[in-house]
């Protein structure tokens, strides 16, 4: 008997064994996909982990359906890395597999309903719904479940189908579909009989129709100038005609059509031949990094904003490409990839591939295949955190830019991994080097450089010796008291903005809240509209005139009177990017403003359009949320305004001060990136706050030492590792009881601080109540063994019948 061990794309921690024939056994290799039956009638795409001859003891192994690949589509190192991620972050290997693979490569079974042609049915015996389905199947031989849902216009159609199956009218079949299709492009060429000189003169005699003649002449014109195959699309554009005329020409055998496969994402620009010149400081840093790599695997490049870190990365990438190795460049935000890709393509031409979630399924599958085959087009892969899971062939260098960013941590769904930490482990498997870059490194990373675990290279001056921006603090208490505020703008900020605009310079305003205002309050009774499913107030979005929940998406139209006392005195509290944008229209009617937040960048090219418009100076003032803080490079921005620095500082989180320092320093770093010194205006109610003073004086070390001192006292990272358990259930009392049970078991069996069970600030989301438990693991304890103990307790919690319905989410290093 021959067996294979597979991973299924389901949230399951274990692998499954399936039976294969001897021929299949010799053909299948690790990393191939197979379609397997699972459960009663579902078919899934599984990935082969191992091939063996040991029958499973607990169940009878089923046979596989079919083999989907001819050669492995995942590499062994890649699978090894997935197993590490599943083990370290305490999630199912199935979660990692589902998160890593582009969905275009994961087939799902789609249930197909067909009718039995030889069965005679009496129409009067069928109910209305049954008759509708029966009739539809006569027009179309088979239907998908989704089609039937839309025909009957109701969700629960299974009972109706069950009745039809019982009456022997229809049958179900599971069909599997490969959803990735290569992109085919239509080309045309002249029919072979007209290729001689005699043929050409005949051709001009045949063409009586002007439109047809125009198309043929356009065809000659394009093929003469471009010396490459002519696409139908291009021909239509140049001749100004329609594809119908081309079809007629094909039908009359004057032109011939043919299809060629093409990449979906292709680079059309020119590669510049200019050699990169590093400044003296950059050259020093570059040499220091190379020396550091001789001894250590990981090096941190701590360079102030606009010190030219990207140029150093490009130089390093060049060196690694000469050795024939692949390079992975991770970025925290999709908005950044758009800007960086154009910079890298100027140097490396077509060797750059991009991988992130705004790309379509098919585009992601293409990058996956190119990386696997080590093709020329994927020597350098740029991407957000998911690019970590690509099947690299020979990885030599990983660059993690803006390594302090919290977006590198995946929150939901599982695997809840941290891309920076996982990248360091991946590099270890490939014996590759890792370069972390940031102007404001995270405390853990800097701590590792101080303990001699990582190398450290510092760049203290900006590129071309531009001075650091001047930071001006505005005390909002004082300005409100003296009535010197216009809306949310202080008189000082308005003056600075007017001056910058008169000089033709651009401005960035930062407010870390989207929407118009976070609260609408009734002035008569104090009622605030809340989400029905979550414990949060609804955010008012003026543009759509609705109140929206940012947690579950629930929305209602803006109320005209209070839902509680029917008063019409409603007022908004707080402010978001929409409100700032609207105030700017009245303050600076002539300036062109734009807003950059989740609402305005939903489309695939949402970021690119905004960033290009701003770079081409079509926008004077850009208002945005934290997307703006991430390493974007605009040379004409002279002023940055931080509208309210306090809402970040007072977050109930042990990293609030560190995060605020990073966020403000990064936003401030967008100012004055060319010759002139930039200016940053920070509006705050608390100008003497330590963190705000540290931002003003660009004092990273001061912030690092102060935070480290606090962390040691209160048992936080880097001195302790934290695992956060989140319990969710719809029944408040059951959750309370269950979380208490788990807490007691954990605190009795673990000799370390266990905190909780605590109600978080937002204690109900999507109708589920939430409790959290924190486990703090000291540095001197073995992490793996502690996790095993915790996992055992979680398993025993699940074994208690009355608590089985409580969902437990494990988040390792949740910060």
Secondary structure by P-SEA (a helix, b strand, c coil): cbbbbbcccccccbbbbbbbcaaaaaaccccbbbbbbcccbbbbbcccccccccccccbbbbbbcccccccccccaaaaaaaaaaaaaacccaaaaaaaccccccbbbbbbbbbbbcccccccccccaaaaaaaaaaaacccccaaaaaaaaccccaaaaaaaaaaaccbbbbbbbbbccccbbbbbbbcccccccaaaaaaaaaacccaaaaaaaaaaaaaaaaccccccaaaaaaaacccaaaaaaaaaaccbbbbbbbbbcccccbbbbcbbbbbcaaaaaaaaaaaaaaacccbbbbcccccccaaaaaaaaaaaaaaabbbbbbbbccaaaaaaaaaaaaaccccccccccccccaaaaaaaaaaaaaccccccbbbbcccccccccccccbbbbccccccccccccccccccaaaaaaaaaaaacbbbbbbcccccaaaaaaaaaccbbbbbbcccccccccbbbbbbbaaaaaaaccccccccaaaaaaaaaaaaacbbbbbbbccccccccccccccbbbbbbccccccbbbbccccbbbbcccccccccccccccccccccccccccaaaaaaaaaaacccbbbbbbccccccccaaaaaaaaaaaaccccbbbbccccccccccccccbbbbccccccccccccaaaaaaaaaaaaaaaccccccbbbbbbbbccccccaaaaaaaaccaaaaaaaaaaaaaaacccccbbbbbbbbbcccaaaaaaaaaaaaaaaaacccccccccccccccccccbbbbbbbbbbcccccaaaaaaaaaaaaaaaaaccccccbbbbbbcccc
